[in-house]
Amino acid sequence: MTAYTAVVTVRLKRGVLDPEAERTQEALERLGFELGDLRSADRFEVDLDADSAEAAADRADEMAERLLANPTIHDYTVEVEEQ
Amino acid sequence: MTAYTAVVTVRLKRGVLDPEAERTQEALERLGFELGDLRSADRFEVDLDADSAEAAADRADEMAERLLANPTIHDYTVEVEEQ
């Protein structure tokens, strides 16, 4: 077994409104920053033991499917690195 | 001017409690997943025009200092990529 960190990034699907990101962008613009767009995402870093990086990614993928992401509104990506 | 995307990742400093991450970890364990630790972070993807990648990173850094992160409890990192 090897120790891995799986990074699961959960984003709203294109077309789903994100009022929090809109307010953040407005607040930055009020501070004088010029920006084209701002998107926000949740990042989960999960430490786990697995036989291979592929097995760790599969497990993180299942965690995203079952709990971390809501498939109706979210897309997610999984990246695995050895600790 | 070139179009860049700056990714600002905002994490709680080590030692700052993160009840939401703890509840998420517990919920995953209740579903039968074994994991060593789970940390959560906020990820902001900011599209902006700048003269260089360095200038874009400086601007994103200032956004983090002034609004996106709370220096008392957060650390942050900035990565810039050309669009």
N, CA and C atoms of all chains as a GROMACS GRO file, in nm:
protein
  498
    1MET      N    1   0.085  -0.121   0.000
    1MET     CA    2   0.000   0.000   0.000
    1MET      C    3   0.088   0.125   0.000
    2THR      N    4   0.050   0.222  -0.077
    2THR     CA    5   0.125   0.347  -0.086
    2THR      C    6   0.032   0.460  -0.044
    3ALA      N    7   0.091   0.565   0.016
    3ALA     CA    8   0.010   0.680   0.059
    3ALA      C    9  -0.002   0.780  -0.056
    4TYR      N   10  -0.126   0.812  -0.090
    4TYR     CA   11  -0.153   0.906  -0.198
    4TYR      C   12  -0.236   1.023  -0.145
    5THR      N   13  -0.228   1.134  -0.214
    5THR     CA   14  -0.325   1.242  -0.194
    5THR      C   15  -0.404   1.258  -0.322
    6ALA      N   16  -0.535   1.244  -0.311
    6ALA     CA   17  -0.623   1.266  -0.426
    6ALA      C   18  -0.684   1.406  -0.414
    7VAL      N   19  -0.670   1.484  -0.519
    7VAL     CA   20  -0.729   1.618  -0.520
    7VAL      C   21  -0.856   1.613  -0.605
    8VAL      N   22  -0.969   1.637  -0.542
    8VAL     CA   23  -1.098   1.638  -0.613
    8VAL      C   24  -1.142   1.784  -0.625
    9THR      N   25  -1.156   1.832  -0.748
    9THR     CA   26  -1.201   1.969  -0.770
    9THR      C   27  -1.344   1.965  -0.822
   10VAL      N   28  -1.433   2.030  -0.750
   10VAL     CA   29  -1.576   2.026  -0.782
   10VAL      C   30  -1.620   2.164  -0.831
   11ARG      N   31  -1.667   2.169  -0.955
   11ARG     CA   32  -1.707   2.296  -1.017
   11ARG      C   33  -1.855   2.291  -1.053
   12LEU      N   34  -1.919   2.407  -1.054
   12LEU     CA   35  -2.055   2.413  -1.108
   12LEU      C   36  -2.050   2.390  -1.259
   13LYS      N   37  -2.146   2.316  -1.310
   13LYS     CA   38  -2.155   2.297  -1.455
   13LYS      C   39  -2.177   2.432  -1.523
   14ARG      N   40  -2.131   2.441  -1.646
   14ARG     CA   41  -2.154   2.562  -1.725
   14ARG      C   42  -2.304   2.589  -1.733
   15GLY      N   43  -2.344   2.711  -1.708
   15GLY     CA   44  -2.486   2.745  -1.716
   15GLY      C   45  -2.555   2.748  -1.581
   16VAL      N   46  -2.491   2.688  -1.479
   16VAL     CA   47  -2.550   2.695  -1.345
   16VAL      C   48  -2.506   2.826  -1.281
   17LEU      N   49  -2.601   2.902  -1.230
   17LEU     CA   50  -2.569   3.031  -1.171
   17LEU      C   51  -2.485   3.015  -1.044
   18ASP      N   52  -2.392   3.106  -1.023
   18ASP     CA   53  -2.309   3.104  -0.904
   18ASP      C   54  -2.309   3.244  -0.841
   19PRO      N   55  -2.414   3.273  -0.762
   19PRO     CA   56  -2.428   3.409  -0.707
   19PRO      C   57  -2.308   3.447  -0.621
   20GLU      N   58  -2.248   3.351  -0.550
   20GLU     CA   59  -2.135   3.384  -0.463
   20GLU      C   60  -2.018   3.434  -0.547
   21ALA      N   61  -1.991   3.365  -0.659
   21ALA     CA   62  -1.881   3.408  -0.746
   21ALA      C   63  -1.912   3.545  -0.807
   22GLU      N   64  -2.038   3.567  -0.842
   22GLU     CA   65  -2.076   3.699  -0.898
   22GLU      C   66  -2.053   3.811  -0.797
   23ARG      N   67  -2.093   3.786  -0.671
   23ARG     CA   68  -2.073   3.889  -0.567
   23ARG      C   69  -1.924   3.912  -0.544
   24THR      N   70  -1.844   3.803  -0.548
   24THR     CA   71  -1.700   3.818  -0.528
   24THR      C   72  -1.640   3.902  -0.640
   25GLN      N   73  -1.683   3.872  -0.764
   25GLN     CA   74  -1.632   3.950  -0.877
   25GLN      C   75  -1.669   4.098  -0.862
   26GLU      N   76  -1.795   4.125  -0.825
   26GLU     CA   77  -1.838   4.264  -0.805
   26GLU      C   78  -1.756   4.333  -0.698
   27ALA      N   79  -1.727   4.260  -0.589
   27ALA     CA   80  -1.651   4.321  -0.479
   27ALA      C   81  -1.509   4.353  -0.526
   28LEU      N   82  -1.449   4.265  -0.607
   28LEU     CA   83  -1.314   4.293  -0.659
   28LEU      C   84  -1.318   4.415  -0.752
   29GLU      N   85  -1.423   4.423  -0.835
   29GLU     CA   86  -1.434   4.537  -0.927
   29GLU      C   87  -1.453   4.667  -0.849
   30ARG      N   88  -1.527   4.658  -0.739
   30ARG     CA   89  -1.546   4.778  -0.655
   30ARG      C   90  -1.413   4.824  -0.594
   31LEU      N   91  -1.323   4.728  -0.572
   31LEU     CA   92  -1.190   4.761  -0.519
   31LEU      C   93  -1.097   4.813  -0.629
   32GLY      N   94  -1.146   4.816  -0.755
   32GLY     CA   95  -1.066   4.873  -0.862
   32GLY      C   96  -0.998   4.771  -0.952
   33PHE      N   97  -1.020   4.642  -0.927
   33PHE     CA   98  -0.960   4.539  -1.012
   33PHE      C   99  -1.041   4.523  -1.140
   34GLU      N  100  -0.970   4.502  -1.252
   34GLU     CA  101  -1.039   4.471  -1.377
   34GLU      C  102  -1.023   4.323  -1.405
   35LEU      N  103  -1.136   4.254  -1.422
   35LEU     CA  104  -1.125   4.111  -1.452
   35LEU      C  105  -1.234   4.072  -1.550
   36GLY      N  106  -1.207   3.968  -1.629
   36GLY     CA  107  -1.302   3.925  -1.730
   36GLY      C  108  -1.410   3.837  -1.670
   37ASP      N  109  -1.368   3.746  -1.583
   37ASP     CA  110  -1.463   3.652  -1.526
   37ASP      C  111  -1.401   3.592  -1.401
   38LEU      N  112  -1.485   3.547  -1.311
   38LEU     CA  113  -1.437   3.476  -1.192
   38LEU      C  114  -1.524   3.354  -1.170
   39ARG      N  115  -1.461   3.239  -1.155
   39ARG     CA  116  -1.534   3.116  -1.125
   39ARG      C  117  -1.481   3.061  -0.993
   40SER      N  118  -1.569   3.001  -0.914
   40SER     CA  119  -1.520   2.942  -0.790
   40SER      C  120  -1.544   2.792  -0.793
   41ALA      N  121  -1.462   2.720  -0.718
   41ALA     CA  122  -1.472   2.574  -0.713
   41ALA      C  123  -1.433   2.529  -0.574
   42ASP      N  124  -1.478   2.410  -0.536
   42ASP     CA  125  -1.437   2.349  -0.410
   42ASP      C  126  -1.326   2.249  -0.438
   43ARG      N  127  -1.224   2.252  -0.356
   43ARG     CA  128  -1.111   2.162  -0.372
   43ARG      C  129  -1.100   2.076  -0.245
   44PHE      N  130  -1.103   1.945  -0.263
   44PHE     CA  131  -1.086   1.852  -0.151
   44PHE      C  132  -0.955   1.777  -0.169
   45GLU      N  133  -0.873   1.776  -0.066
   45GLU     CA  134  -0.748   1.699  -0.070
   45GLU      C  135  -0.766   1.581   0.024
   46VAL      N  136  -0.768   1.460  -0.032
   46VAL     CA  137  -0.799   1.341   0.046
   46VAL      C  138  -0.675   1.251   0.054
   47ASP      N  139  -0.625   1.228   0.175
   47ASP     CA  140  -0.512   1.136   0.194
   47ASP      C  141  -0.567   0.995   0.208
   48LEU      N  142  -0.512   0.902   0.129
   48LEU     CA  143  -0.559   0.764   0.138
   48LEU      C  144  -0.448   0.668   0.095
   49ASP      N  145  -0.458   0.545   0.144
   49ASP     CA  146  -0.364   0.439   0.106
   49ASP      C  147  -0.428   0.354  -0.003
   50ALA      N  148  -0.349   0.319  -0.103
   50ALA     CA  149  -0.402   0.234  -0.210
   50ALA      C  150  -0.288   0.156  -0.274
   51ASP      N  151  -0.323   0.054  -0.350
   51ASP     CA  152  -0.221  -0.030  -0.414
   51ASP      C  153  -0.154   0.041  -0.532
   52SER      N  154  -0.226   0.133  -0.594
   52SER     CA  155  -0.170   0.202  -0.709
   52SER      C  156  -0.237   0.338  -0.722
   53ALA      N  157  -0.176   0.426  -0.800
   53ALA     CA  158  -0.235   0.558  -0.823
   53ALA      C  159  -0.372   0.543  -0.888
   54GLU      N  160  -0.384   0.442  -0.975
   54GLU     CA  161  -0.511   0.420  -1.043
   54GLU      C  162  -0.621   0.381  -0.943
   55ALA      N  163  -0.584   0.293  -0.847
   55ALA     CA  164  -0.681   0.252  -0.746
   55ALA      C  165  -0.721   0.371  -0.659
   56ALA      N  166  -0.624   0.458  -0.627
   56ALA     CA  167  -0.654   0.577  -0.547
   56ALA      C  168  -0.749   0.670  -0.623
   57ALA      N  169  -0.724   0.685  -0.754
   57ALA     CA  170  -0.809   0.772  -0.836
   57ALA      C  171  -0.951   0.715  -0.844
   58ASP      N  172  -0.960   0.581  -0.858
   58ASP     CA  173  -1.093   0.519  -0.866
   58ASP      C  174  -1.172   0.545  -0.738
   59ARG      N  175  -1.100   0.533  -0.624
   59ARG     CA  176  -1.169   0.553  -0.496
   59ARG      C  177  -1.214   0.699  -0.482
   60ALA      N  178  -1.126   0.792  -0.517
   60ALA     CA  179  -1.162   0.934  -0.508
   60ALA      C  180  -1.279   0.967  -0.601
   61ASP      N  181  -1.278   0.902  -0.716
   61ASP     CA  182  -1.387   0.919  -0.811
   61ASP      C  183  -1.520   0.876  -0.749
   62GLU      N  184  -1.517   0.763  -0.680
   62GLU     CA  185  -1.639   0.713  -0.615
   62GLU      C  186  -1.684   0.809  -0.503
   63MET      N  187  -1.586   0.864  -0.429
   63MET     CA  188  -1.621   0.961  -0.324
   63MET      C  189  -1.691   1.083  -0.386
   64ALA      N  190  -1.640   1.127  -0.501
   64ALA     CA  191  -1.702   1.243  -0.567
   64ALA      C  192  -1.844   1.208  -0.611
   65GLU      N  193  -1.859   1.089  -0.671
   65GLU     CA  194  -1.991   1.047  -0.721
   65GLU      C  195  -2.093   1.037  -0.608
   66ARG      N  196  -2.047   0.984  -0.492
   66ARG     CA  197  -2.142   0.953  -0.386
   66ARG      C  198  -2.164   1.067  -0.288
   67LEU      N  199  -2.066   1.156  -0.274
   67LEU     CA  200  -2.083   1.258  -0.171
   67LEU      C  201  -2.033   1.398  -0.208
   68LEU      N  202  -1.913   1.407  -0.265
   68LEU     CA  203  -1.850   1.540  -0.277
   68LEU      C  204  -1.916   1.627  -0.385
   69ALA      N  205  -1.966   1.563  -0.489
   69ALA     CA  206  -2.027   1.640  -0.598
   69ALA      C  207  -2.174   1.601  -0.614
   70ASN      N  208  -2.251   1.695  -0.662
   70ASN     CA  209  -2.391   1.669  -0.695
   70ASN      C  210  -2.399   1.664  -0.848
   71PRO      N  211  -2.418   1.544  -0.904
   71PRO     CA  212  -2.407   1.530  -1.050
   71PRO      C  213  -2.505   1.616  -1.129
   72THR      N  214  -2.612   1.661  -1.065
   72THR     CA  215  -2.708   1.745  -1.135
   72THR      C  216  -2.648   1.882  -1.169
   73ILE      N  217  -2.566   1.934  -1.078
   73ILE     CA  218  -2.516   2.070  -1.099
   73ILE      C  219  -2.364   2.079  -1.108
   74HIS      N  220  -2.292   1.972  -1.072
   74HIS     CA  221  -2.146   1.979  -1.065
   74HIS      C  222  -2.075   1.892  -1.168
   75ASP      N  223  -1.960   1.940  -1.214
   75ASP     CA  224  -1.858   1.856  -1.278
   75ASP      C  225  -1.742   1.843  -1.179
   76TYR      N  226  -1.665   1.736  -1.192
   76TYR     CA  227  -1.549   1.727  -1.103
   76TYR      C  228  -1.432   1.664  -1.177
   77THR      N  229  -1.312   1.694  -1.126
   77THR     CA  230  -1.192   1.629  -1.178
   77THR      C  231  -1.116   1.569  -1.059
   78VAL      N  232  -1.042   1.461  -1.085
   78VAL     CA  233  -0.962   1.395  -0.981
   78VAL      C  234  -0.817   1.392  -1.028
   79GLU      N  235  -0.725   1.436  -0.943
   79GLU     CA  236  -0.581   1.421  -0.970
   79GLU      C  237  -0.519   1.352  -0.850
   80VAL      N  238  -0.426   1.259  -0.876
   80VAL     CA  239  -0.365   1.184  -0.767
   80VAL      C  240  -0.214   1.208  -0.768
   81GLU      N  241  -0.158   1.233  -0.650
   81GLU     CA  242  -0.013   1.239  -0.640
   81GLU      C  243   0.034   1.154  -0.523
   82GLU      N  244   0.154   1.095  -0.537
   82GLU     CA  245   0.210   1.018  -0.428
   82GLU      C  246   0.253   1.114  -0.318
   83GLN      N  247   0.235   1.074  -0.191
   83GLN     CA  248   0.274   1.164  -0.080
   83GLN      C  249   0.424   1.162  -0.059
   84MET      N  250  -0.133   4.322  -2.440
   84MET     CA  251  -0.203   4.255  -2.329
   84MET      C  252  -0.237   4.111  -2.371
   85THR      N  253  -0.219   4.021  -2.280
   85THR     CA  254  -0.248   3.880  -2.304
   85THR      C  255  -0.355   3.835  -2.203
   86ALA      N  256  -0.437   3.738  -2.245
   86ALA     CA  257  -0.541   3.689  -2.155
   86ALA      C  258  -0.485   3.574  -2.070
   87TYR      N  259  -0.495   3.588  -1.940
   87TYR     CA  260  -0.447   3.486  -1.848
   87TYR      C  261  -0.561   3.438  -1.759
   88THR      N  262  -0.545   3.317  -1.705
   88THR     CA  263  -0.630   3.274  -1.596
   88THR      C  264  -0.542   3.254  -1.473
   89ALA      N  265  -0.574   3.325  -1.367
   89ALA     CA  266  -0.502   3.308  -1.241
   89ALA      C  267  -0.586   3.219  -1.150
   90VAL      N  268  -0.524   3.114  -1.098
   90VAL     CA  269  -0.592   3.025  -1.005
   90VAL      C  270  -0.543   3.057  -0.865
   91VAL      N  271  -0.634   3.104  -0.780
   91VAL     CA  272  -0.600   3.135  -0.642
   91VAL      C  273  -0.661   3.026  -0.554
   92THR      N  274  -0.577   2.954  -0.482
   92THR     CA  275  -0.624   2.848  -0.392
   92THR      C  276  -0.608   2.896  -0.249
   93VAL      N  277  -0.718   2.900  -0.176
   93VAL     CA  278  -0.720   2.954  -0.040
   93VAL      C  279  -0.745   2.839   0.058
   94ARG      N  280  -0.648   2.818   0.147
   94ARG     CA  281  -0.656   2.708   0.243
   94ARG      C  282  -0.655   2.763   0.385
   95LEU      N  283  -0.717   2.691   0.477
   95LEU     CA  284  -0.701   2.727   0.618
   95LEU      C  285  -0.558   2.698   0.661
   96LYS      N  286  -0.502   2.786   0.742
   96LYS     CA  287  -0.369   2.762   0.798
   96LYS      C  288  -0.371   2.635   0.883
   97ARG      N  289  -0.257   2.570   0.890
   97ARG     CA  290  -0.244   2.452   0.976
   97ARG      C  291  -0.282   2.491   1.120
   98GLY      N  292  -0.365   2.410   1.183
   98GLY     CA  293  -0.403   2.438   1.320
   98GLY      C  294  -0.538   2.506   1.332
   99VAL      N  295  -0.588   2.562   1.221
   99VAL     CA  296  -0.722   2.623   1.225
   99VAL      C  297  -0.824   2.512   1.202
  100LEU      N  298  -0.921   2.503   1.291
  100LEU     CA  299  -1.021   2.397   1.281
  100LEU      C  300  -1.107   2.414   1.156
  101ASP      N  301  -1.144   2.302   1.095
  101ASP     CA  302  -1.229   2.306   0.976
  101ASP      C  303  -1.344   2.206   0.997
  102PRO      N  304  -1.448   2.249   1.069
  102PRO     CA  305  -1.558   2.157   1.101
  102PRO      C  306  -1.624   2.099   0.977
  103GLU      N  307  -1.632   2.176   0.870
  103GLU     CA  308  -1.697   2.127   0.749
  103GLU      C  309  -1.618   2.009   0.690
  104ALA      N  310  -1.485   2.023   0.687
  104ALA     CA  311  -1.402   1.913   0.637
  104ALA      C  312  -1.414   1.791   0.728
  105GLU      N  313  -1.422   1.814   0.858
  105GLU     CA  314  -1.435   1.701   0.951
  105GLU      C  315  -1.567   1.627   0.927
  106ARG      N  316  -1.675   1.704   0.909
  106ARG     CA  317  -1.805   1.639   0.885
  106ARG      C  318  -1.803   1.564   0.752
  107THR      N  319  -1.737   1.621   0.652
  107THR     CA  320  -1.728   1.554   0.521
  107THR      C  321  -1.652   1.424   0.534
  108GLN      N  322  -1.540   1.428   0.608
  108GLN     CA  323  -1.462   1.306   0.629
  108GLN      C  324  -1.546   1.200   0.701
  109GLU      N  325  -1.618   1.242   0.805
  109GLU     CA  326  -1.701   1.147   0.879
  109GLU      C  327  -1.808   1.086   0.788
  110ALA      N  328  -1.867   1.168   0.703
  110ALA     CA  329  -1.972   1.119   0.614
  110ALA      C  330  -1.914   1.016   0.516
  111LEU      N  331  -1.794   1.041   0.466
  111LEU     CA  332  -1.729   0.946   0.375
  111LEU      C  333  -1.701   0.816   0.449
  112GLU      N  334  -1.654   0.826   0.574
  112GLU     CA  335  -1.624   0.705   0.652
  112GLU      C  336  -1.752   0.626   0.679
  113ARG      N  337  -1.860   0.699   0.703
  113ARG     CA  338  -1.988   0.632   0.726
  113ARG      C  339  -2.033   0.555   0.600
  114LEU      N  340  -1.991   0.605   0.484
  114LEU     CA  341  -2.023   0.536   0.358
  114LEU      C  342  -1.928   0.418   0.332
  115GLY      N  343  -1.829   0.400   0.422
  115GLY     CA  344  -1.741   0.283   0.408
  115GLY      C  345  -1.604   0.315   0.350
  116PHE      N  346  -1.577   0.443   0.321
  116PHE     CA  347  -1.445   0.478   0.267
  116PHE      C  348  -1.343   0.488   0.381
  117GLU      N  349  -1.221   0.439   0.355
  117GLU     CA  350  -1.113   0.458   0.451
  117GLU      C  351  -1.023   0.570   0.401
  118LEU      N  352  -1.002   0.671   0.485
  118LEU     CA  353  -0.913   0.779   0.443
  118LEU      C  354  -0.835   0.830   0.562
  119GLY      N  355  -0.715   0.881   0.536
  119GLY     CA  356  -0.630   0.928   0.644
  119GLY      C  357  -0.668   1.067   0.689
  120ASP      N  358  -0.697   1.154   0.595
  120ASP     CA  359  -0.728   1.292   0.629
  120ASP      C  360  -0.799   1.355   0.510
  121LEU      N  361  -0.878   1.458   0.538
  121LEU     CA  362  -0.942   1.533   0.430
  121LEU      C  363  -0.930   1.681   0.462
  122ARG      N  364  -0.881   1.758   0.365
  122ARG     CA  365  -0.871   1.904   0.381
  122ARG      C  366  -0.953   1.968   0.268
  123SER      N  367  -1.015   2.079   0.300
  123SER     CA  368  -1.089   2.147   0.193
  123SER      C  369  -1.027   2.284   0.168
  124ALA      N  370  -1.043   2.334   0.049
  124ALA     CA  371  -0.988   2.464   0.010
  124ALA      C  372  -1.083   2.528  -0.089
  125ASP      N  373  -1.075   2.661  -0.099
  125ASP     CA  374  -1.152   2.732  -0.201
  125ASP      C  375  -1.060   2.764  -0.318
  126ARG      N  376  -1.114   2.742  -0.436
  126ARG     CA  377  -1.036   2.767  -0.557
  126ARG      C  378  -1.108   2.875  -0.639
  127PHE      N  379  -1.038   2.982  -0.672
  127PHE     CA  380  -1.094   3.089  -0.755
  127PHE      C  381  -1.017   3.092  -0.887
  128GLU      N  382  -1.089   3.089  -0.997
  128GLU     CA  383  -1.026   3.101  -1.129
  128GLU      C  384  -1.063   3.238  -1.184
  129VAL      N  385  -0.962   3.325  -1.199
  129VAL     CA  386  -0.987   3.464  -1.237
  129VAL      C  387  -0.929   3.488  -1.375
  130ASP      N  388  -1.014   3.526  -1.470
  130ASP     CA  389  -0.968   3.562  -1.605
  130ASP      C  390  -0.932   3.710  -1.606
  131LEU      N  391  -0.812   3.741  -1.652
  131LEU     CA  392  -0.772   3.883  -1.657
  131LEU      C  393  -0.670   3.904  -1.768
  132ASP      N  394  -0.662   4.028  -1.815
  132ASP     CA  395  -0.564   4.066  -1.916
  132ASP      C  396  -0.446   4.133  -1.846
  133ALA      N  397  -0.325   4.098  -1.888
  133ALA     CA  398  -0.207   4.161  -1.828
  133ALA      C  399  -0.094   4.159  -1.930
  134ASP      N  400   0.011   4.239  -1.902
  134ASP     CA  401   0.124   4.248  -1.994
  134ASP      C  402   0.212   4.124  -1.988
  135SER      N  403   0.213   4.057  -1.875
  135SER     CA  404   0.298   3.938  -1.859
  135SER      C  405   0.235   3.847  -1.754
  136ALA      N  406   0.281   3.721  -1.752
  136ALA     CA  407   0.232   3.627  -1.651
  136ALA      C  408   0.265   3.678  -1.512
  137GLU      N  409   0.382   3.743  -1.501
  137GLU     CA  410   0.422   3.795  -1.370
  137GLU      C  411   0.326   3.905  -1.323
  138ALA      N  412   0.288   3.992  -1.416
  138ALA     CA  413   0.195   4.100  -1.380
  138ALA      C  414   0.059   4.042  -1.341
  139ALA      N  415   0.016   3.937  -1.413
  139ALA     CA  416  -0.112   3.873  -1.379
  139ALA      C  417  -0.105   3.812  -1.240
  140ALA      N  418   0.008   3.746  -1.209
  140ALA     CA  419   0.024   3.684  -1.077
  140ALA      C  420   0.025   3.790  -0.967
  141ASP      N  421   0.092   3.903  -0.994
  141ASP     CA  422   0.095   4.010  -0.893
  141ASP      C  423  -0.046   4.061  -0.865
  142ARG      N  424  -0.123   4.075  -0.972
  142ARG     CA  425  -0.260   4.127  -0.953
  142ARG      C  426  -0.345   4.026  -0.875
  143ALA      N  427  -0.332   3.898  -0.910
  143ALA     CA  428  -0.409   3.794  -0.838
  143ALA      C  429  -0.367   3.788  -0.692
  144ASP      N  430  -0.237   3.808  -0.669
  144ASP     CA  431  -0.185   3.809  -0.533
  144ASP      C  432  -0.251   3.922  -0.452
  145GLU      N  433  -0.264   4.037  -0.516
  145GLU     CA  434  -0.326   4.151  -0.447
  145GLU      C  435  -0.475   4.124  -0.420
  146MET      N  436  -0.541   4.057  -0.515
  146MET     CA  437  -0.684   4.021  -0.494
  146MET      C  438  -0.697   3.929  -0.372
  147ALA      N  439  -0.603   3.835  -0.360
  147ALA     CA  440  -0.607   3.742  -0.247
  147ALA      C  441  -0.585   3.818  -0.117
  148GLU      N  442  -0.484   3.907  -0.117
  148GLU     CA  443  -0.453   3.984   0.004
  148GLU      C  444  -0.571   4.070   0.048
  149ARG      N  445  -0.637   4.131  -0.051
  149ARG     CA  446  -0.738   4.231  -0.016
  149ARG      C  447  -0.877   4.174   0.001
  150LEU      N  448  -0.906   4.058  -0.063
  150LEU     CA  449  -1.045   4.011  -0.053
  150LEU      C  450  -1.060   3.859  -0.040
  151LEU      N  451  -0.988   3.783  -0.123
  151LEU     CA  452  -1.020   3.640  -0.133
  151LEU      C  453  -0.977   3.560  -0.010
  152ALA      N  454  -0.868   3.603   0.054
  152ALA     CA  455  -0.818   3.530   0.170
  152ALA      C  456  -0.820   3.620   0.293
  153ASN      N  457  -0.836   3.560   0.408
  153ASN     CA  458  -0.825   3.631   0.535
  153ASN      C  459  -0.690   3.592   0.596
  154PRO      N  460  -0.594   3.685   0.597
  154PRO     CA  461  -0.457   3.648   0.635
  154PRO      C  462  -0.446   3.592   0.777
  155THR      N  463  -0.544   3.619   0.861
  155THR     CA  464  -0.539   3.566   0.997
  155THR      C  465  -0.553   3.414   0.998
  156ILE      N  466  -0.637   3.362   0.910
  156ILE     CA  467  -0.666   3.219   0.915
  156ILE      C  468  -0.629   3.144   0.787
  157HIS      N  469  -0.599   3.216   0.679
  157HIS     CA  470  -0.576   3.150   0.550
  157HIS      C  471  -0.434   3.163   0.498
  158ASP      N  472  -0.388   3.061   0.429
  158ASP     CA  473  -0.274   3.069   0.337
  158ASP      C  474  -0.330   3.061   0.196
  159TYR      N  475  -0.256   3.115   0.100
  159TYR     CA  476  -0.305   3.100  -0.038
  159TYR      C  477  -0.188   3.082  -0.134
  160THR      N  478  -0.219   3.023  -0.248
  160THR     CA  479  -0.120   3.012  -0.355
  160THR      C  480  -0.183   3.068  -0.483
  161VAL      N  481  -0.098   3.118  -0.572
  161VAL     CA  482  -0.143   3.172  -0.700
  161VAL      C  483  -0.069   3.101  -0.813
  162GLU      N  484  -0.142   3.051  -0.911
  162GLU     CA  485  -0.080   2.994  -1.031
  162GLU      C  486  -0.142   3.064  -1.151
  163VAL      N  487  -0.061   3.093  -1.251
  163VAL     CA  488  -0.112   3.166  -1.368
  163VAL      C  489  -0.088   3.083  -1.493
  164GLU      N  490  -0.189   3.074  -1.577
  164GLU     CA  491  -0.168   3.010  -1.707
  164GLU      C  492  -0.226   3.099  -1.817
  165GLU      N  493  -0.161   3.092  -1.934
  165GLU     CA  494  -0.211   3.169  -2.047
  165GLU      C  495  -0.340   3.102  -2.097
  166GLN      N  496  -0.437   3.182  -2.138
  166GLN     CA  497  -0.563   3.123  -2.185
  166GLN      C  498  -0.550   3.067  -2.326
   0.00000   0.00000   0.00000
